[in-house]
Amino acid sequence: MAESRTIGVFGAGWVGLVTGGCLAELGHKVIVRDVVPDRVAALQAGRLPFHEPDLPEVLARNSGRIRYTLDADELAGADVLFICVQTPPTYSGDADLSYVWSALDDLPRAERRQLLVMKSTVPVGTGEKVRAALEARSLANVGYVSNPEFLAEGTAVRDFMNPDRIVIGAFAPEDAAFVESLYVGIETPVVQTDVASAEMIKLAANAFLSTRISFINEIANVCELVGADVESVAQGVGLDHRLGPHFFRAGVGWGGSCFGKDVSALKQLAGNSGYHFQLLAAVIEVNELQKRRVIAKLEKHLGRLRGKTIAVLGLAFKPNTDDLRDAPSLVIASRLLAEGAVVRTWDPVADARERLQGATQCDNILETVRGADAAVIVTEWNELRDLASEQVREEMARPLIIDGRNLLDPQATRLAGFAYEGVGRPTSPFEALPEVAEREGAAKPPVRVSGPVEGVRGNREVPPARN
Ligand code: UDX
């Protein structure tokens, strides 16, 4: 058990609440401060403003050790102040640090030395800037440590309590040791380093994870052209202990609040420092194209999408979260709407009604697929595993499933009477439904073109003829 400390947390967002809740679980006293009155009031009433498994239980179990406030001065007695505010991307792709600076503006005047611990993902060099800002404000008595989070949505509590590593970057070794002592009880390697390297570890980790996914997505796209199966390829490659199996699932592209933001921030940081990070530019572009490939797959079977009804199944950027930030579903549904399709959407928790004006969000899967010309699996929710059922087939106008997450078994889906297209799985151009093929001329083998697609370059398949 760690020696109990008093910990202040700036920001009652997702990172702040997971961090605060888990530090309380480790035995510390936690005061979470946010600037949004409604949010603080909701938390005080025991309501969580977002969906994160296990977090409500952790917060409830430790309610005696956590309190929420609007008043930063209540943090004056804390030993440590965790900064857990957002760092969204600016128009230039840099990270917007304005929330970090306003947290610094609100730092309480403490009698004794306090330690500022940066959990938010920030550009390399931020620690130095914060240190200079603290000195300029005569707050030289405040120490600074970078302690990035590696929490994934949906598993954040588990990731916090059982991390692969804890990274601590400090200017002074005693500050690093102090932060390490807060985590006593968690068995994991601790990487103690300088502040800039800790900042870089976080950005590089997310950039590499995104790179792996863009890589396997490109392999999948080539698999489609040459008749290989990306599922077997990923398994065969991932068993190499030097490569490993994780983050190697092909799909409709990565999304979420971190990958896009952090990859851009790292690319921009390199650019600002005079280095063109070519690989990351490709990683981003591949991801943009990957989302749009769904449209070409639909066109292959249905011809023009104008007036066709498409069921978009799954909206959250991944299962077990209601988060729509950078979700591939938004790009896919918007493209369908732009093509003139009738878009019906479903998600068990995410609500995209405001963001997808023009689409109809339905309450259940059957209602969504009713009368649909195709169903597209965008998020691999468990509820979609049984999609290839007789009931669904009967509800759909045409039994066509585009499986953007390779969730279903292709053979079983075909045997159940559906036309099926996965990602990077062998697919026959002659799979278009016979009546569609006849009417739309869509069953001929696709022609491959390269050239600009909506502002991004790359290859895509297009149907040879349109009426
Ligand atoms: C990520 C990092 O995993 C986490 O360490 C960091 O702190 C924040 O960013 P998160 O955004 O919650 O976490 O989601 P993650 O589980 O990493 O998935 C990101 C995206 O990649 C999702 O859209 C997911 O569907 C996609 N993905 C993931 C794939 O397409 N293929 C994979 O193999 C893995």
Residues whose N, C-alpha, C, O or C-beta is under 5 A from the ligand:
A	BS01	UDX	E149 F150 L151 A152 E153 I213 F247 F248 R249 G251 G253 W254 G255 G256 S257 C258 F259 F317 K318
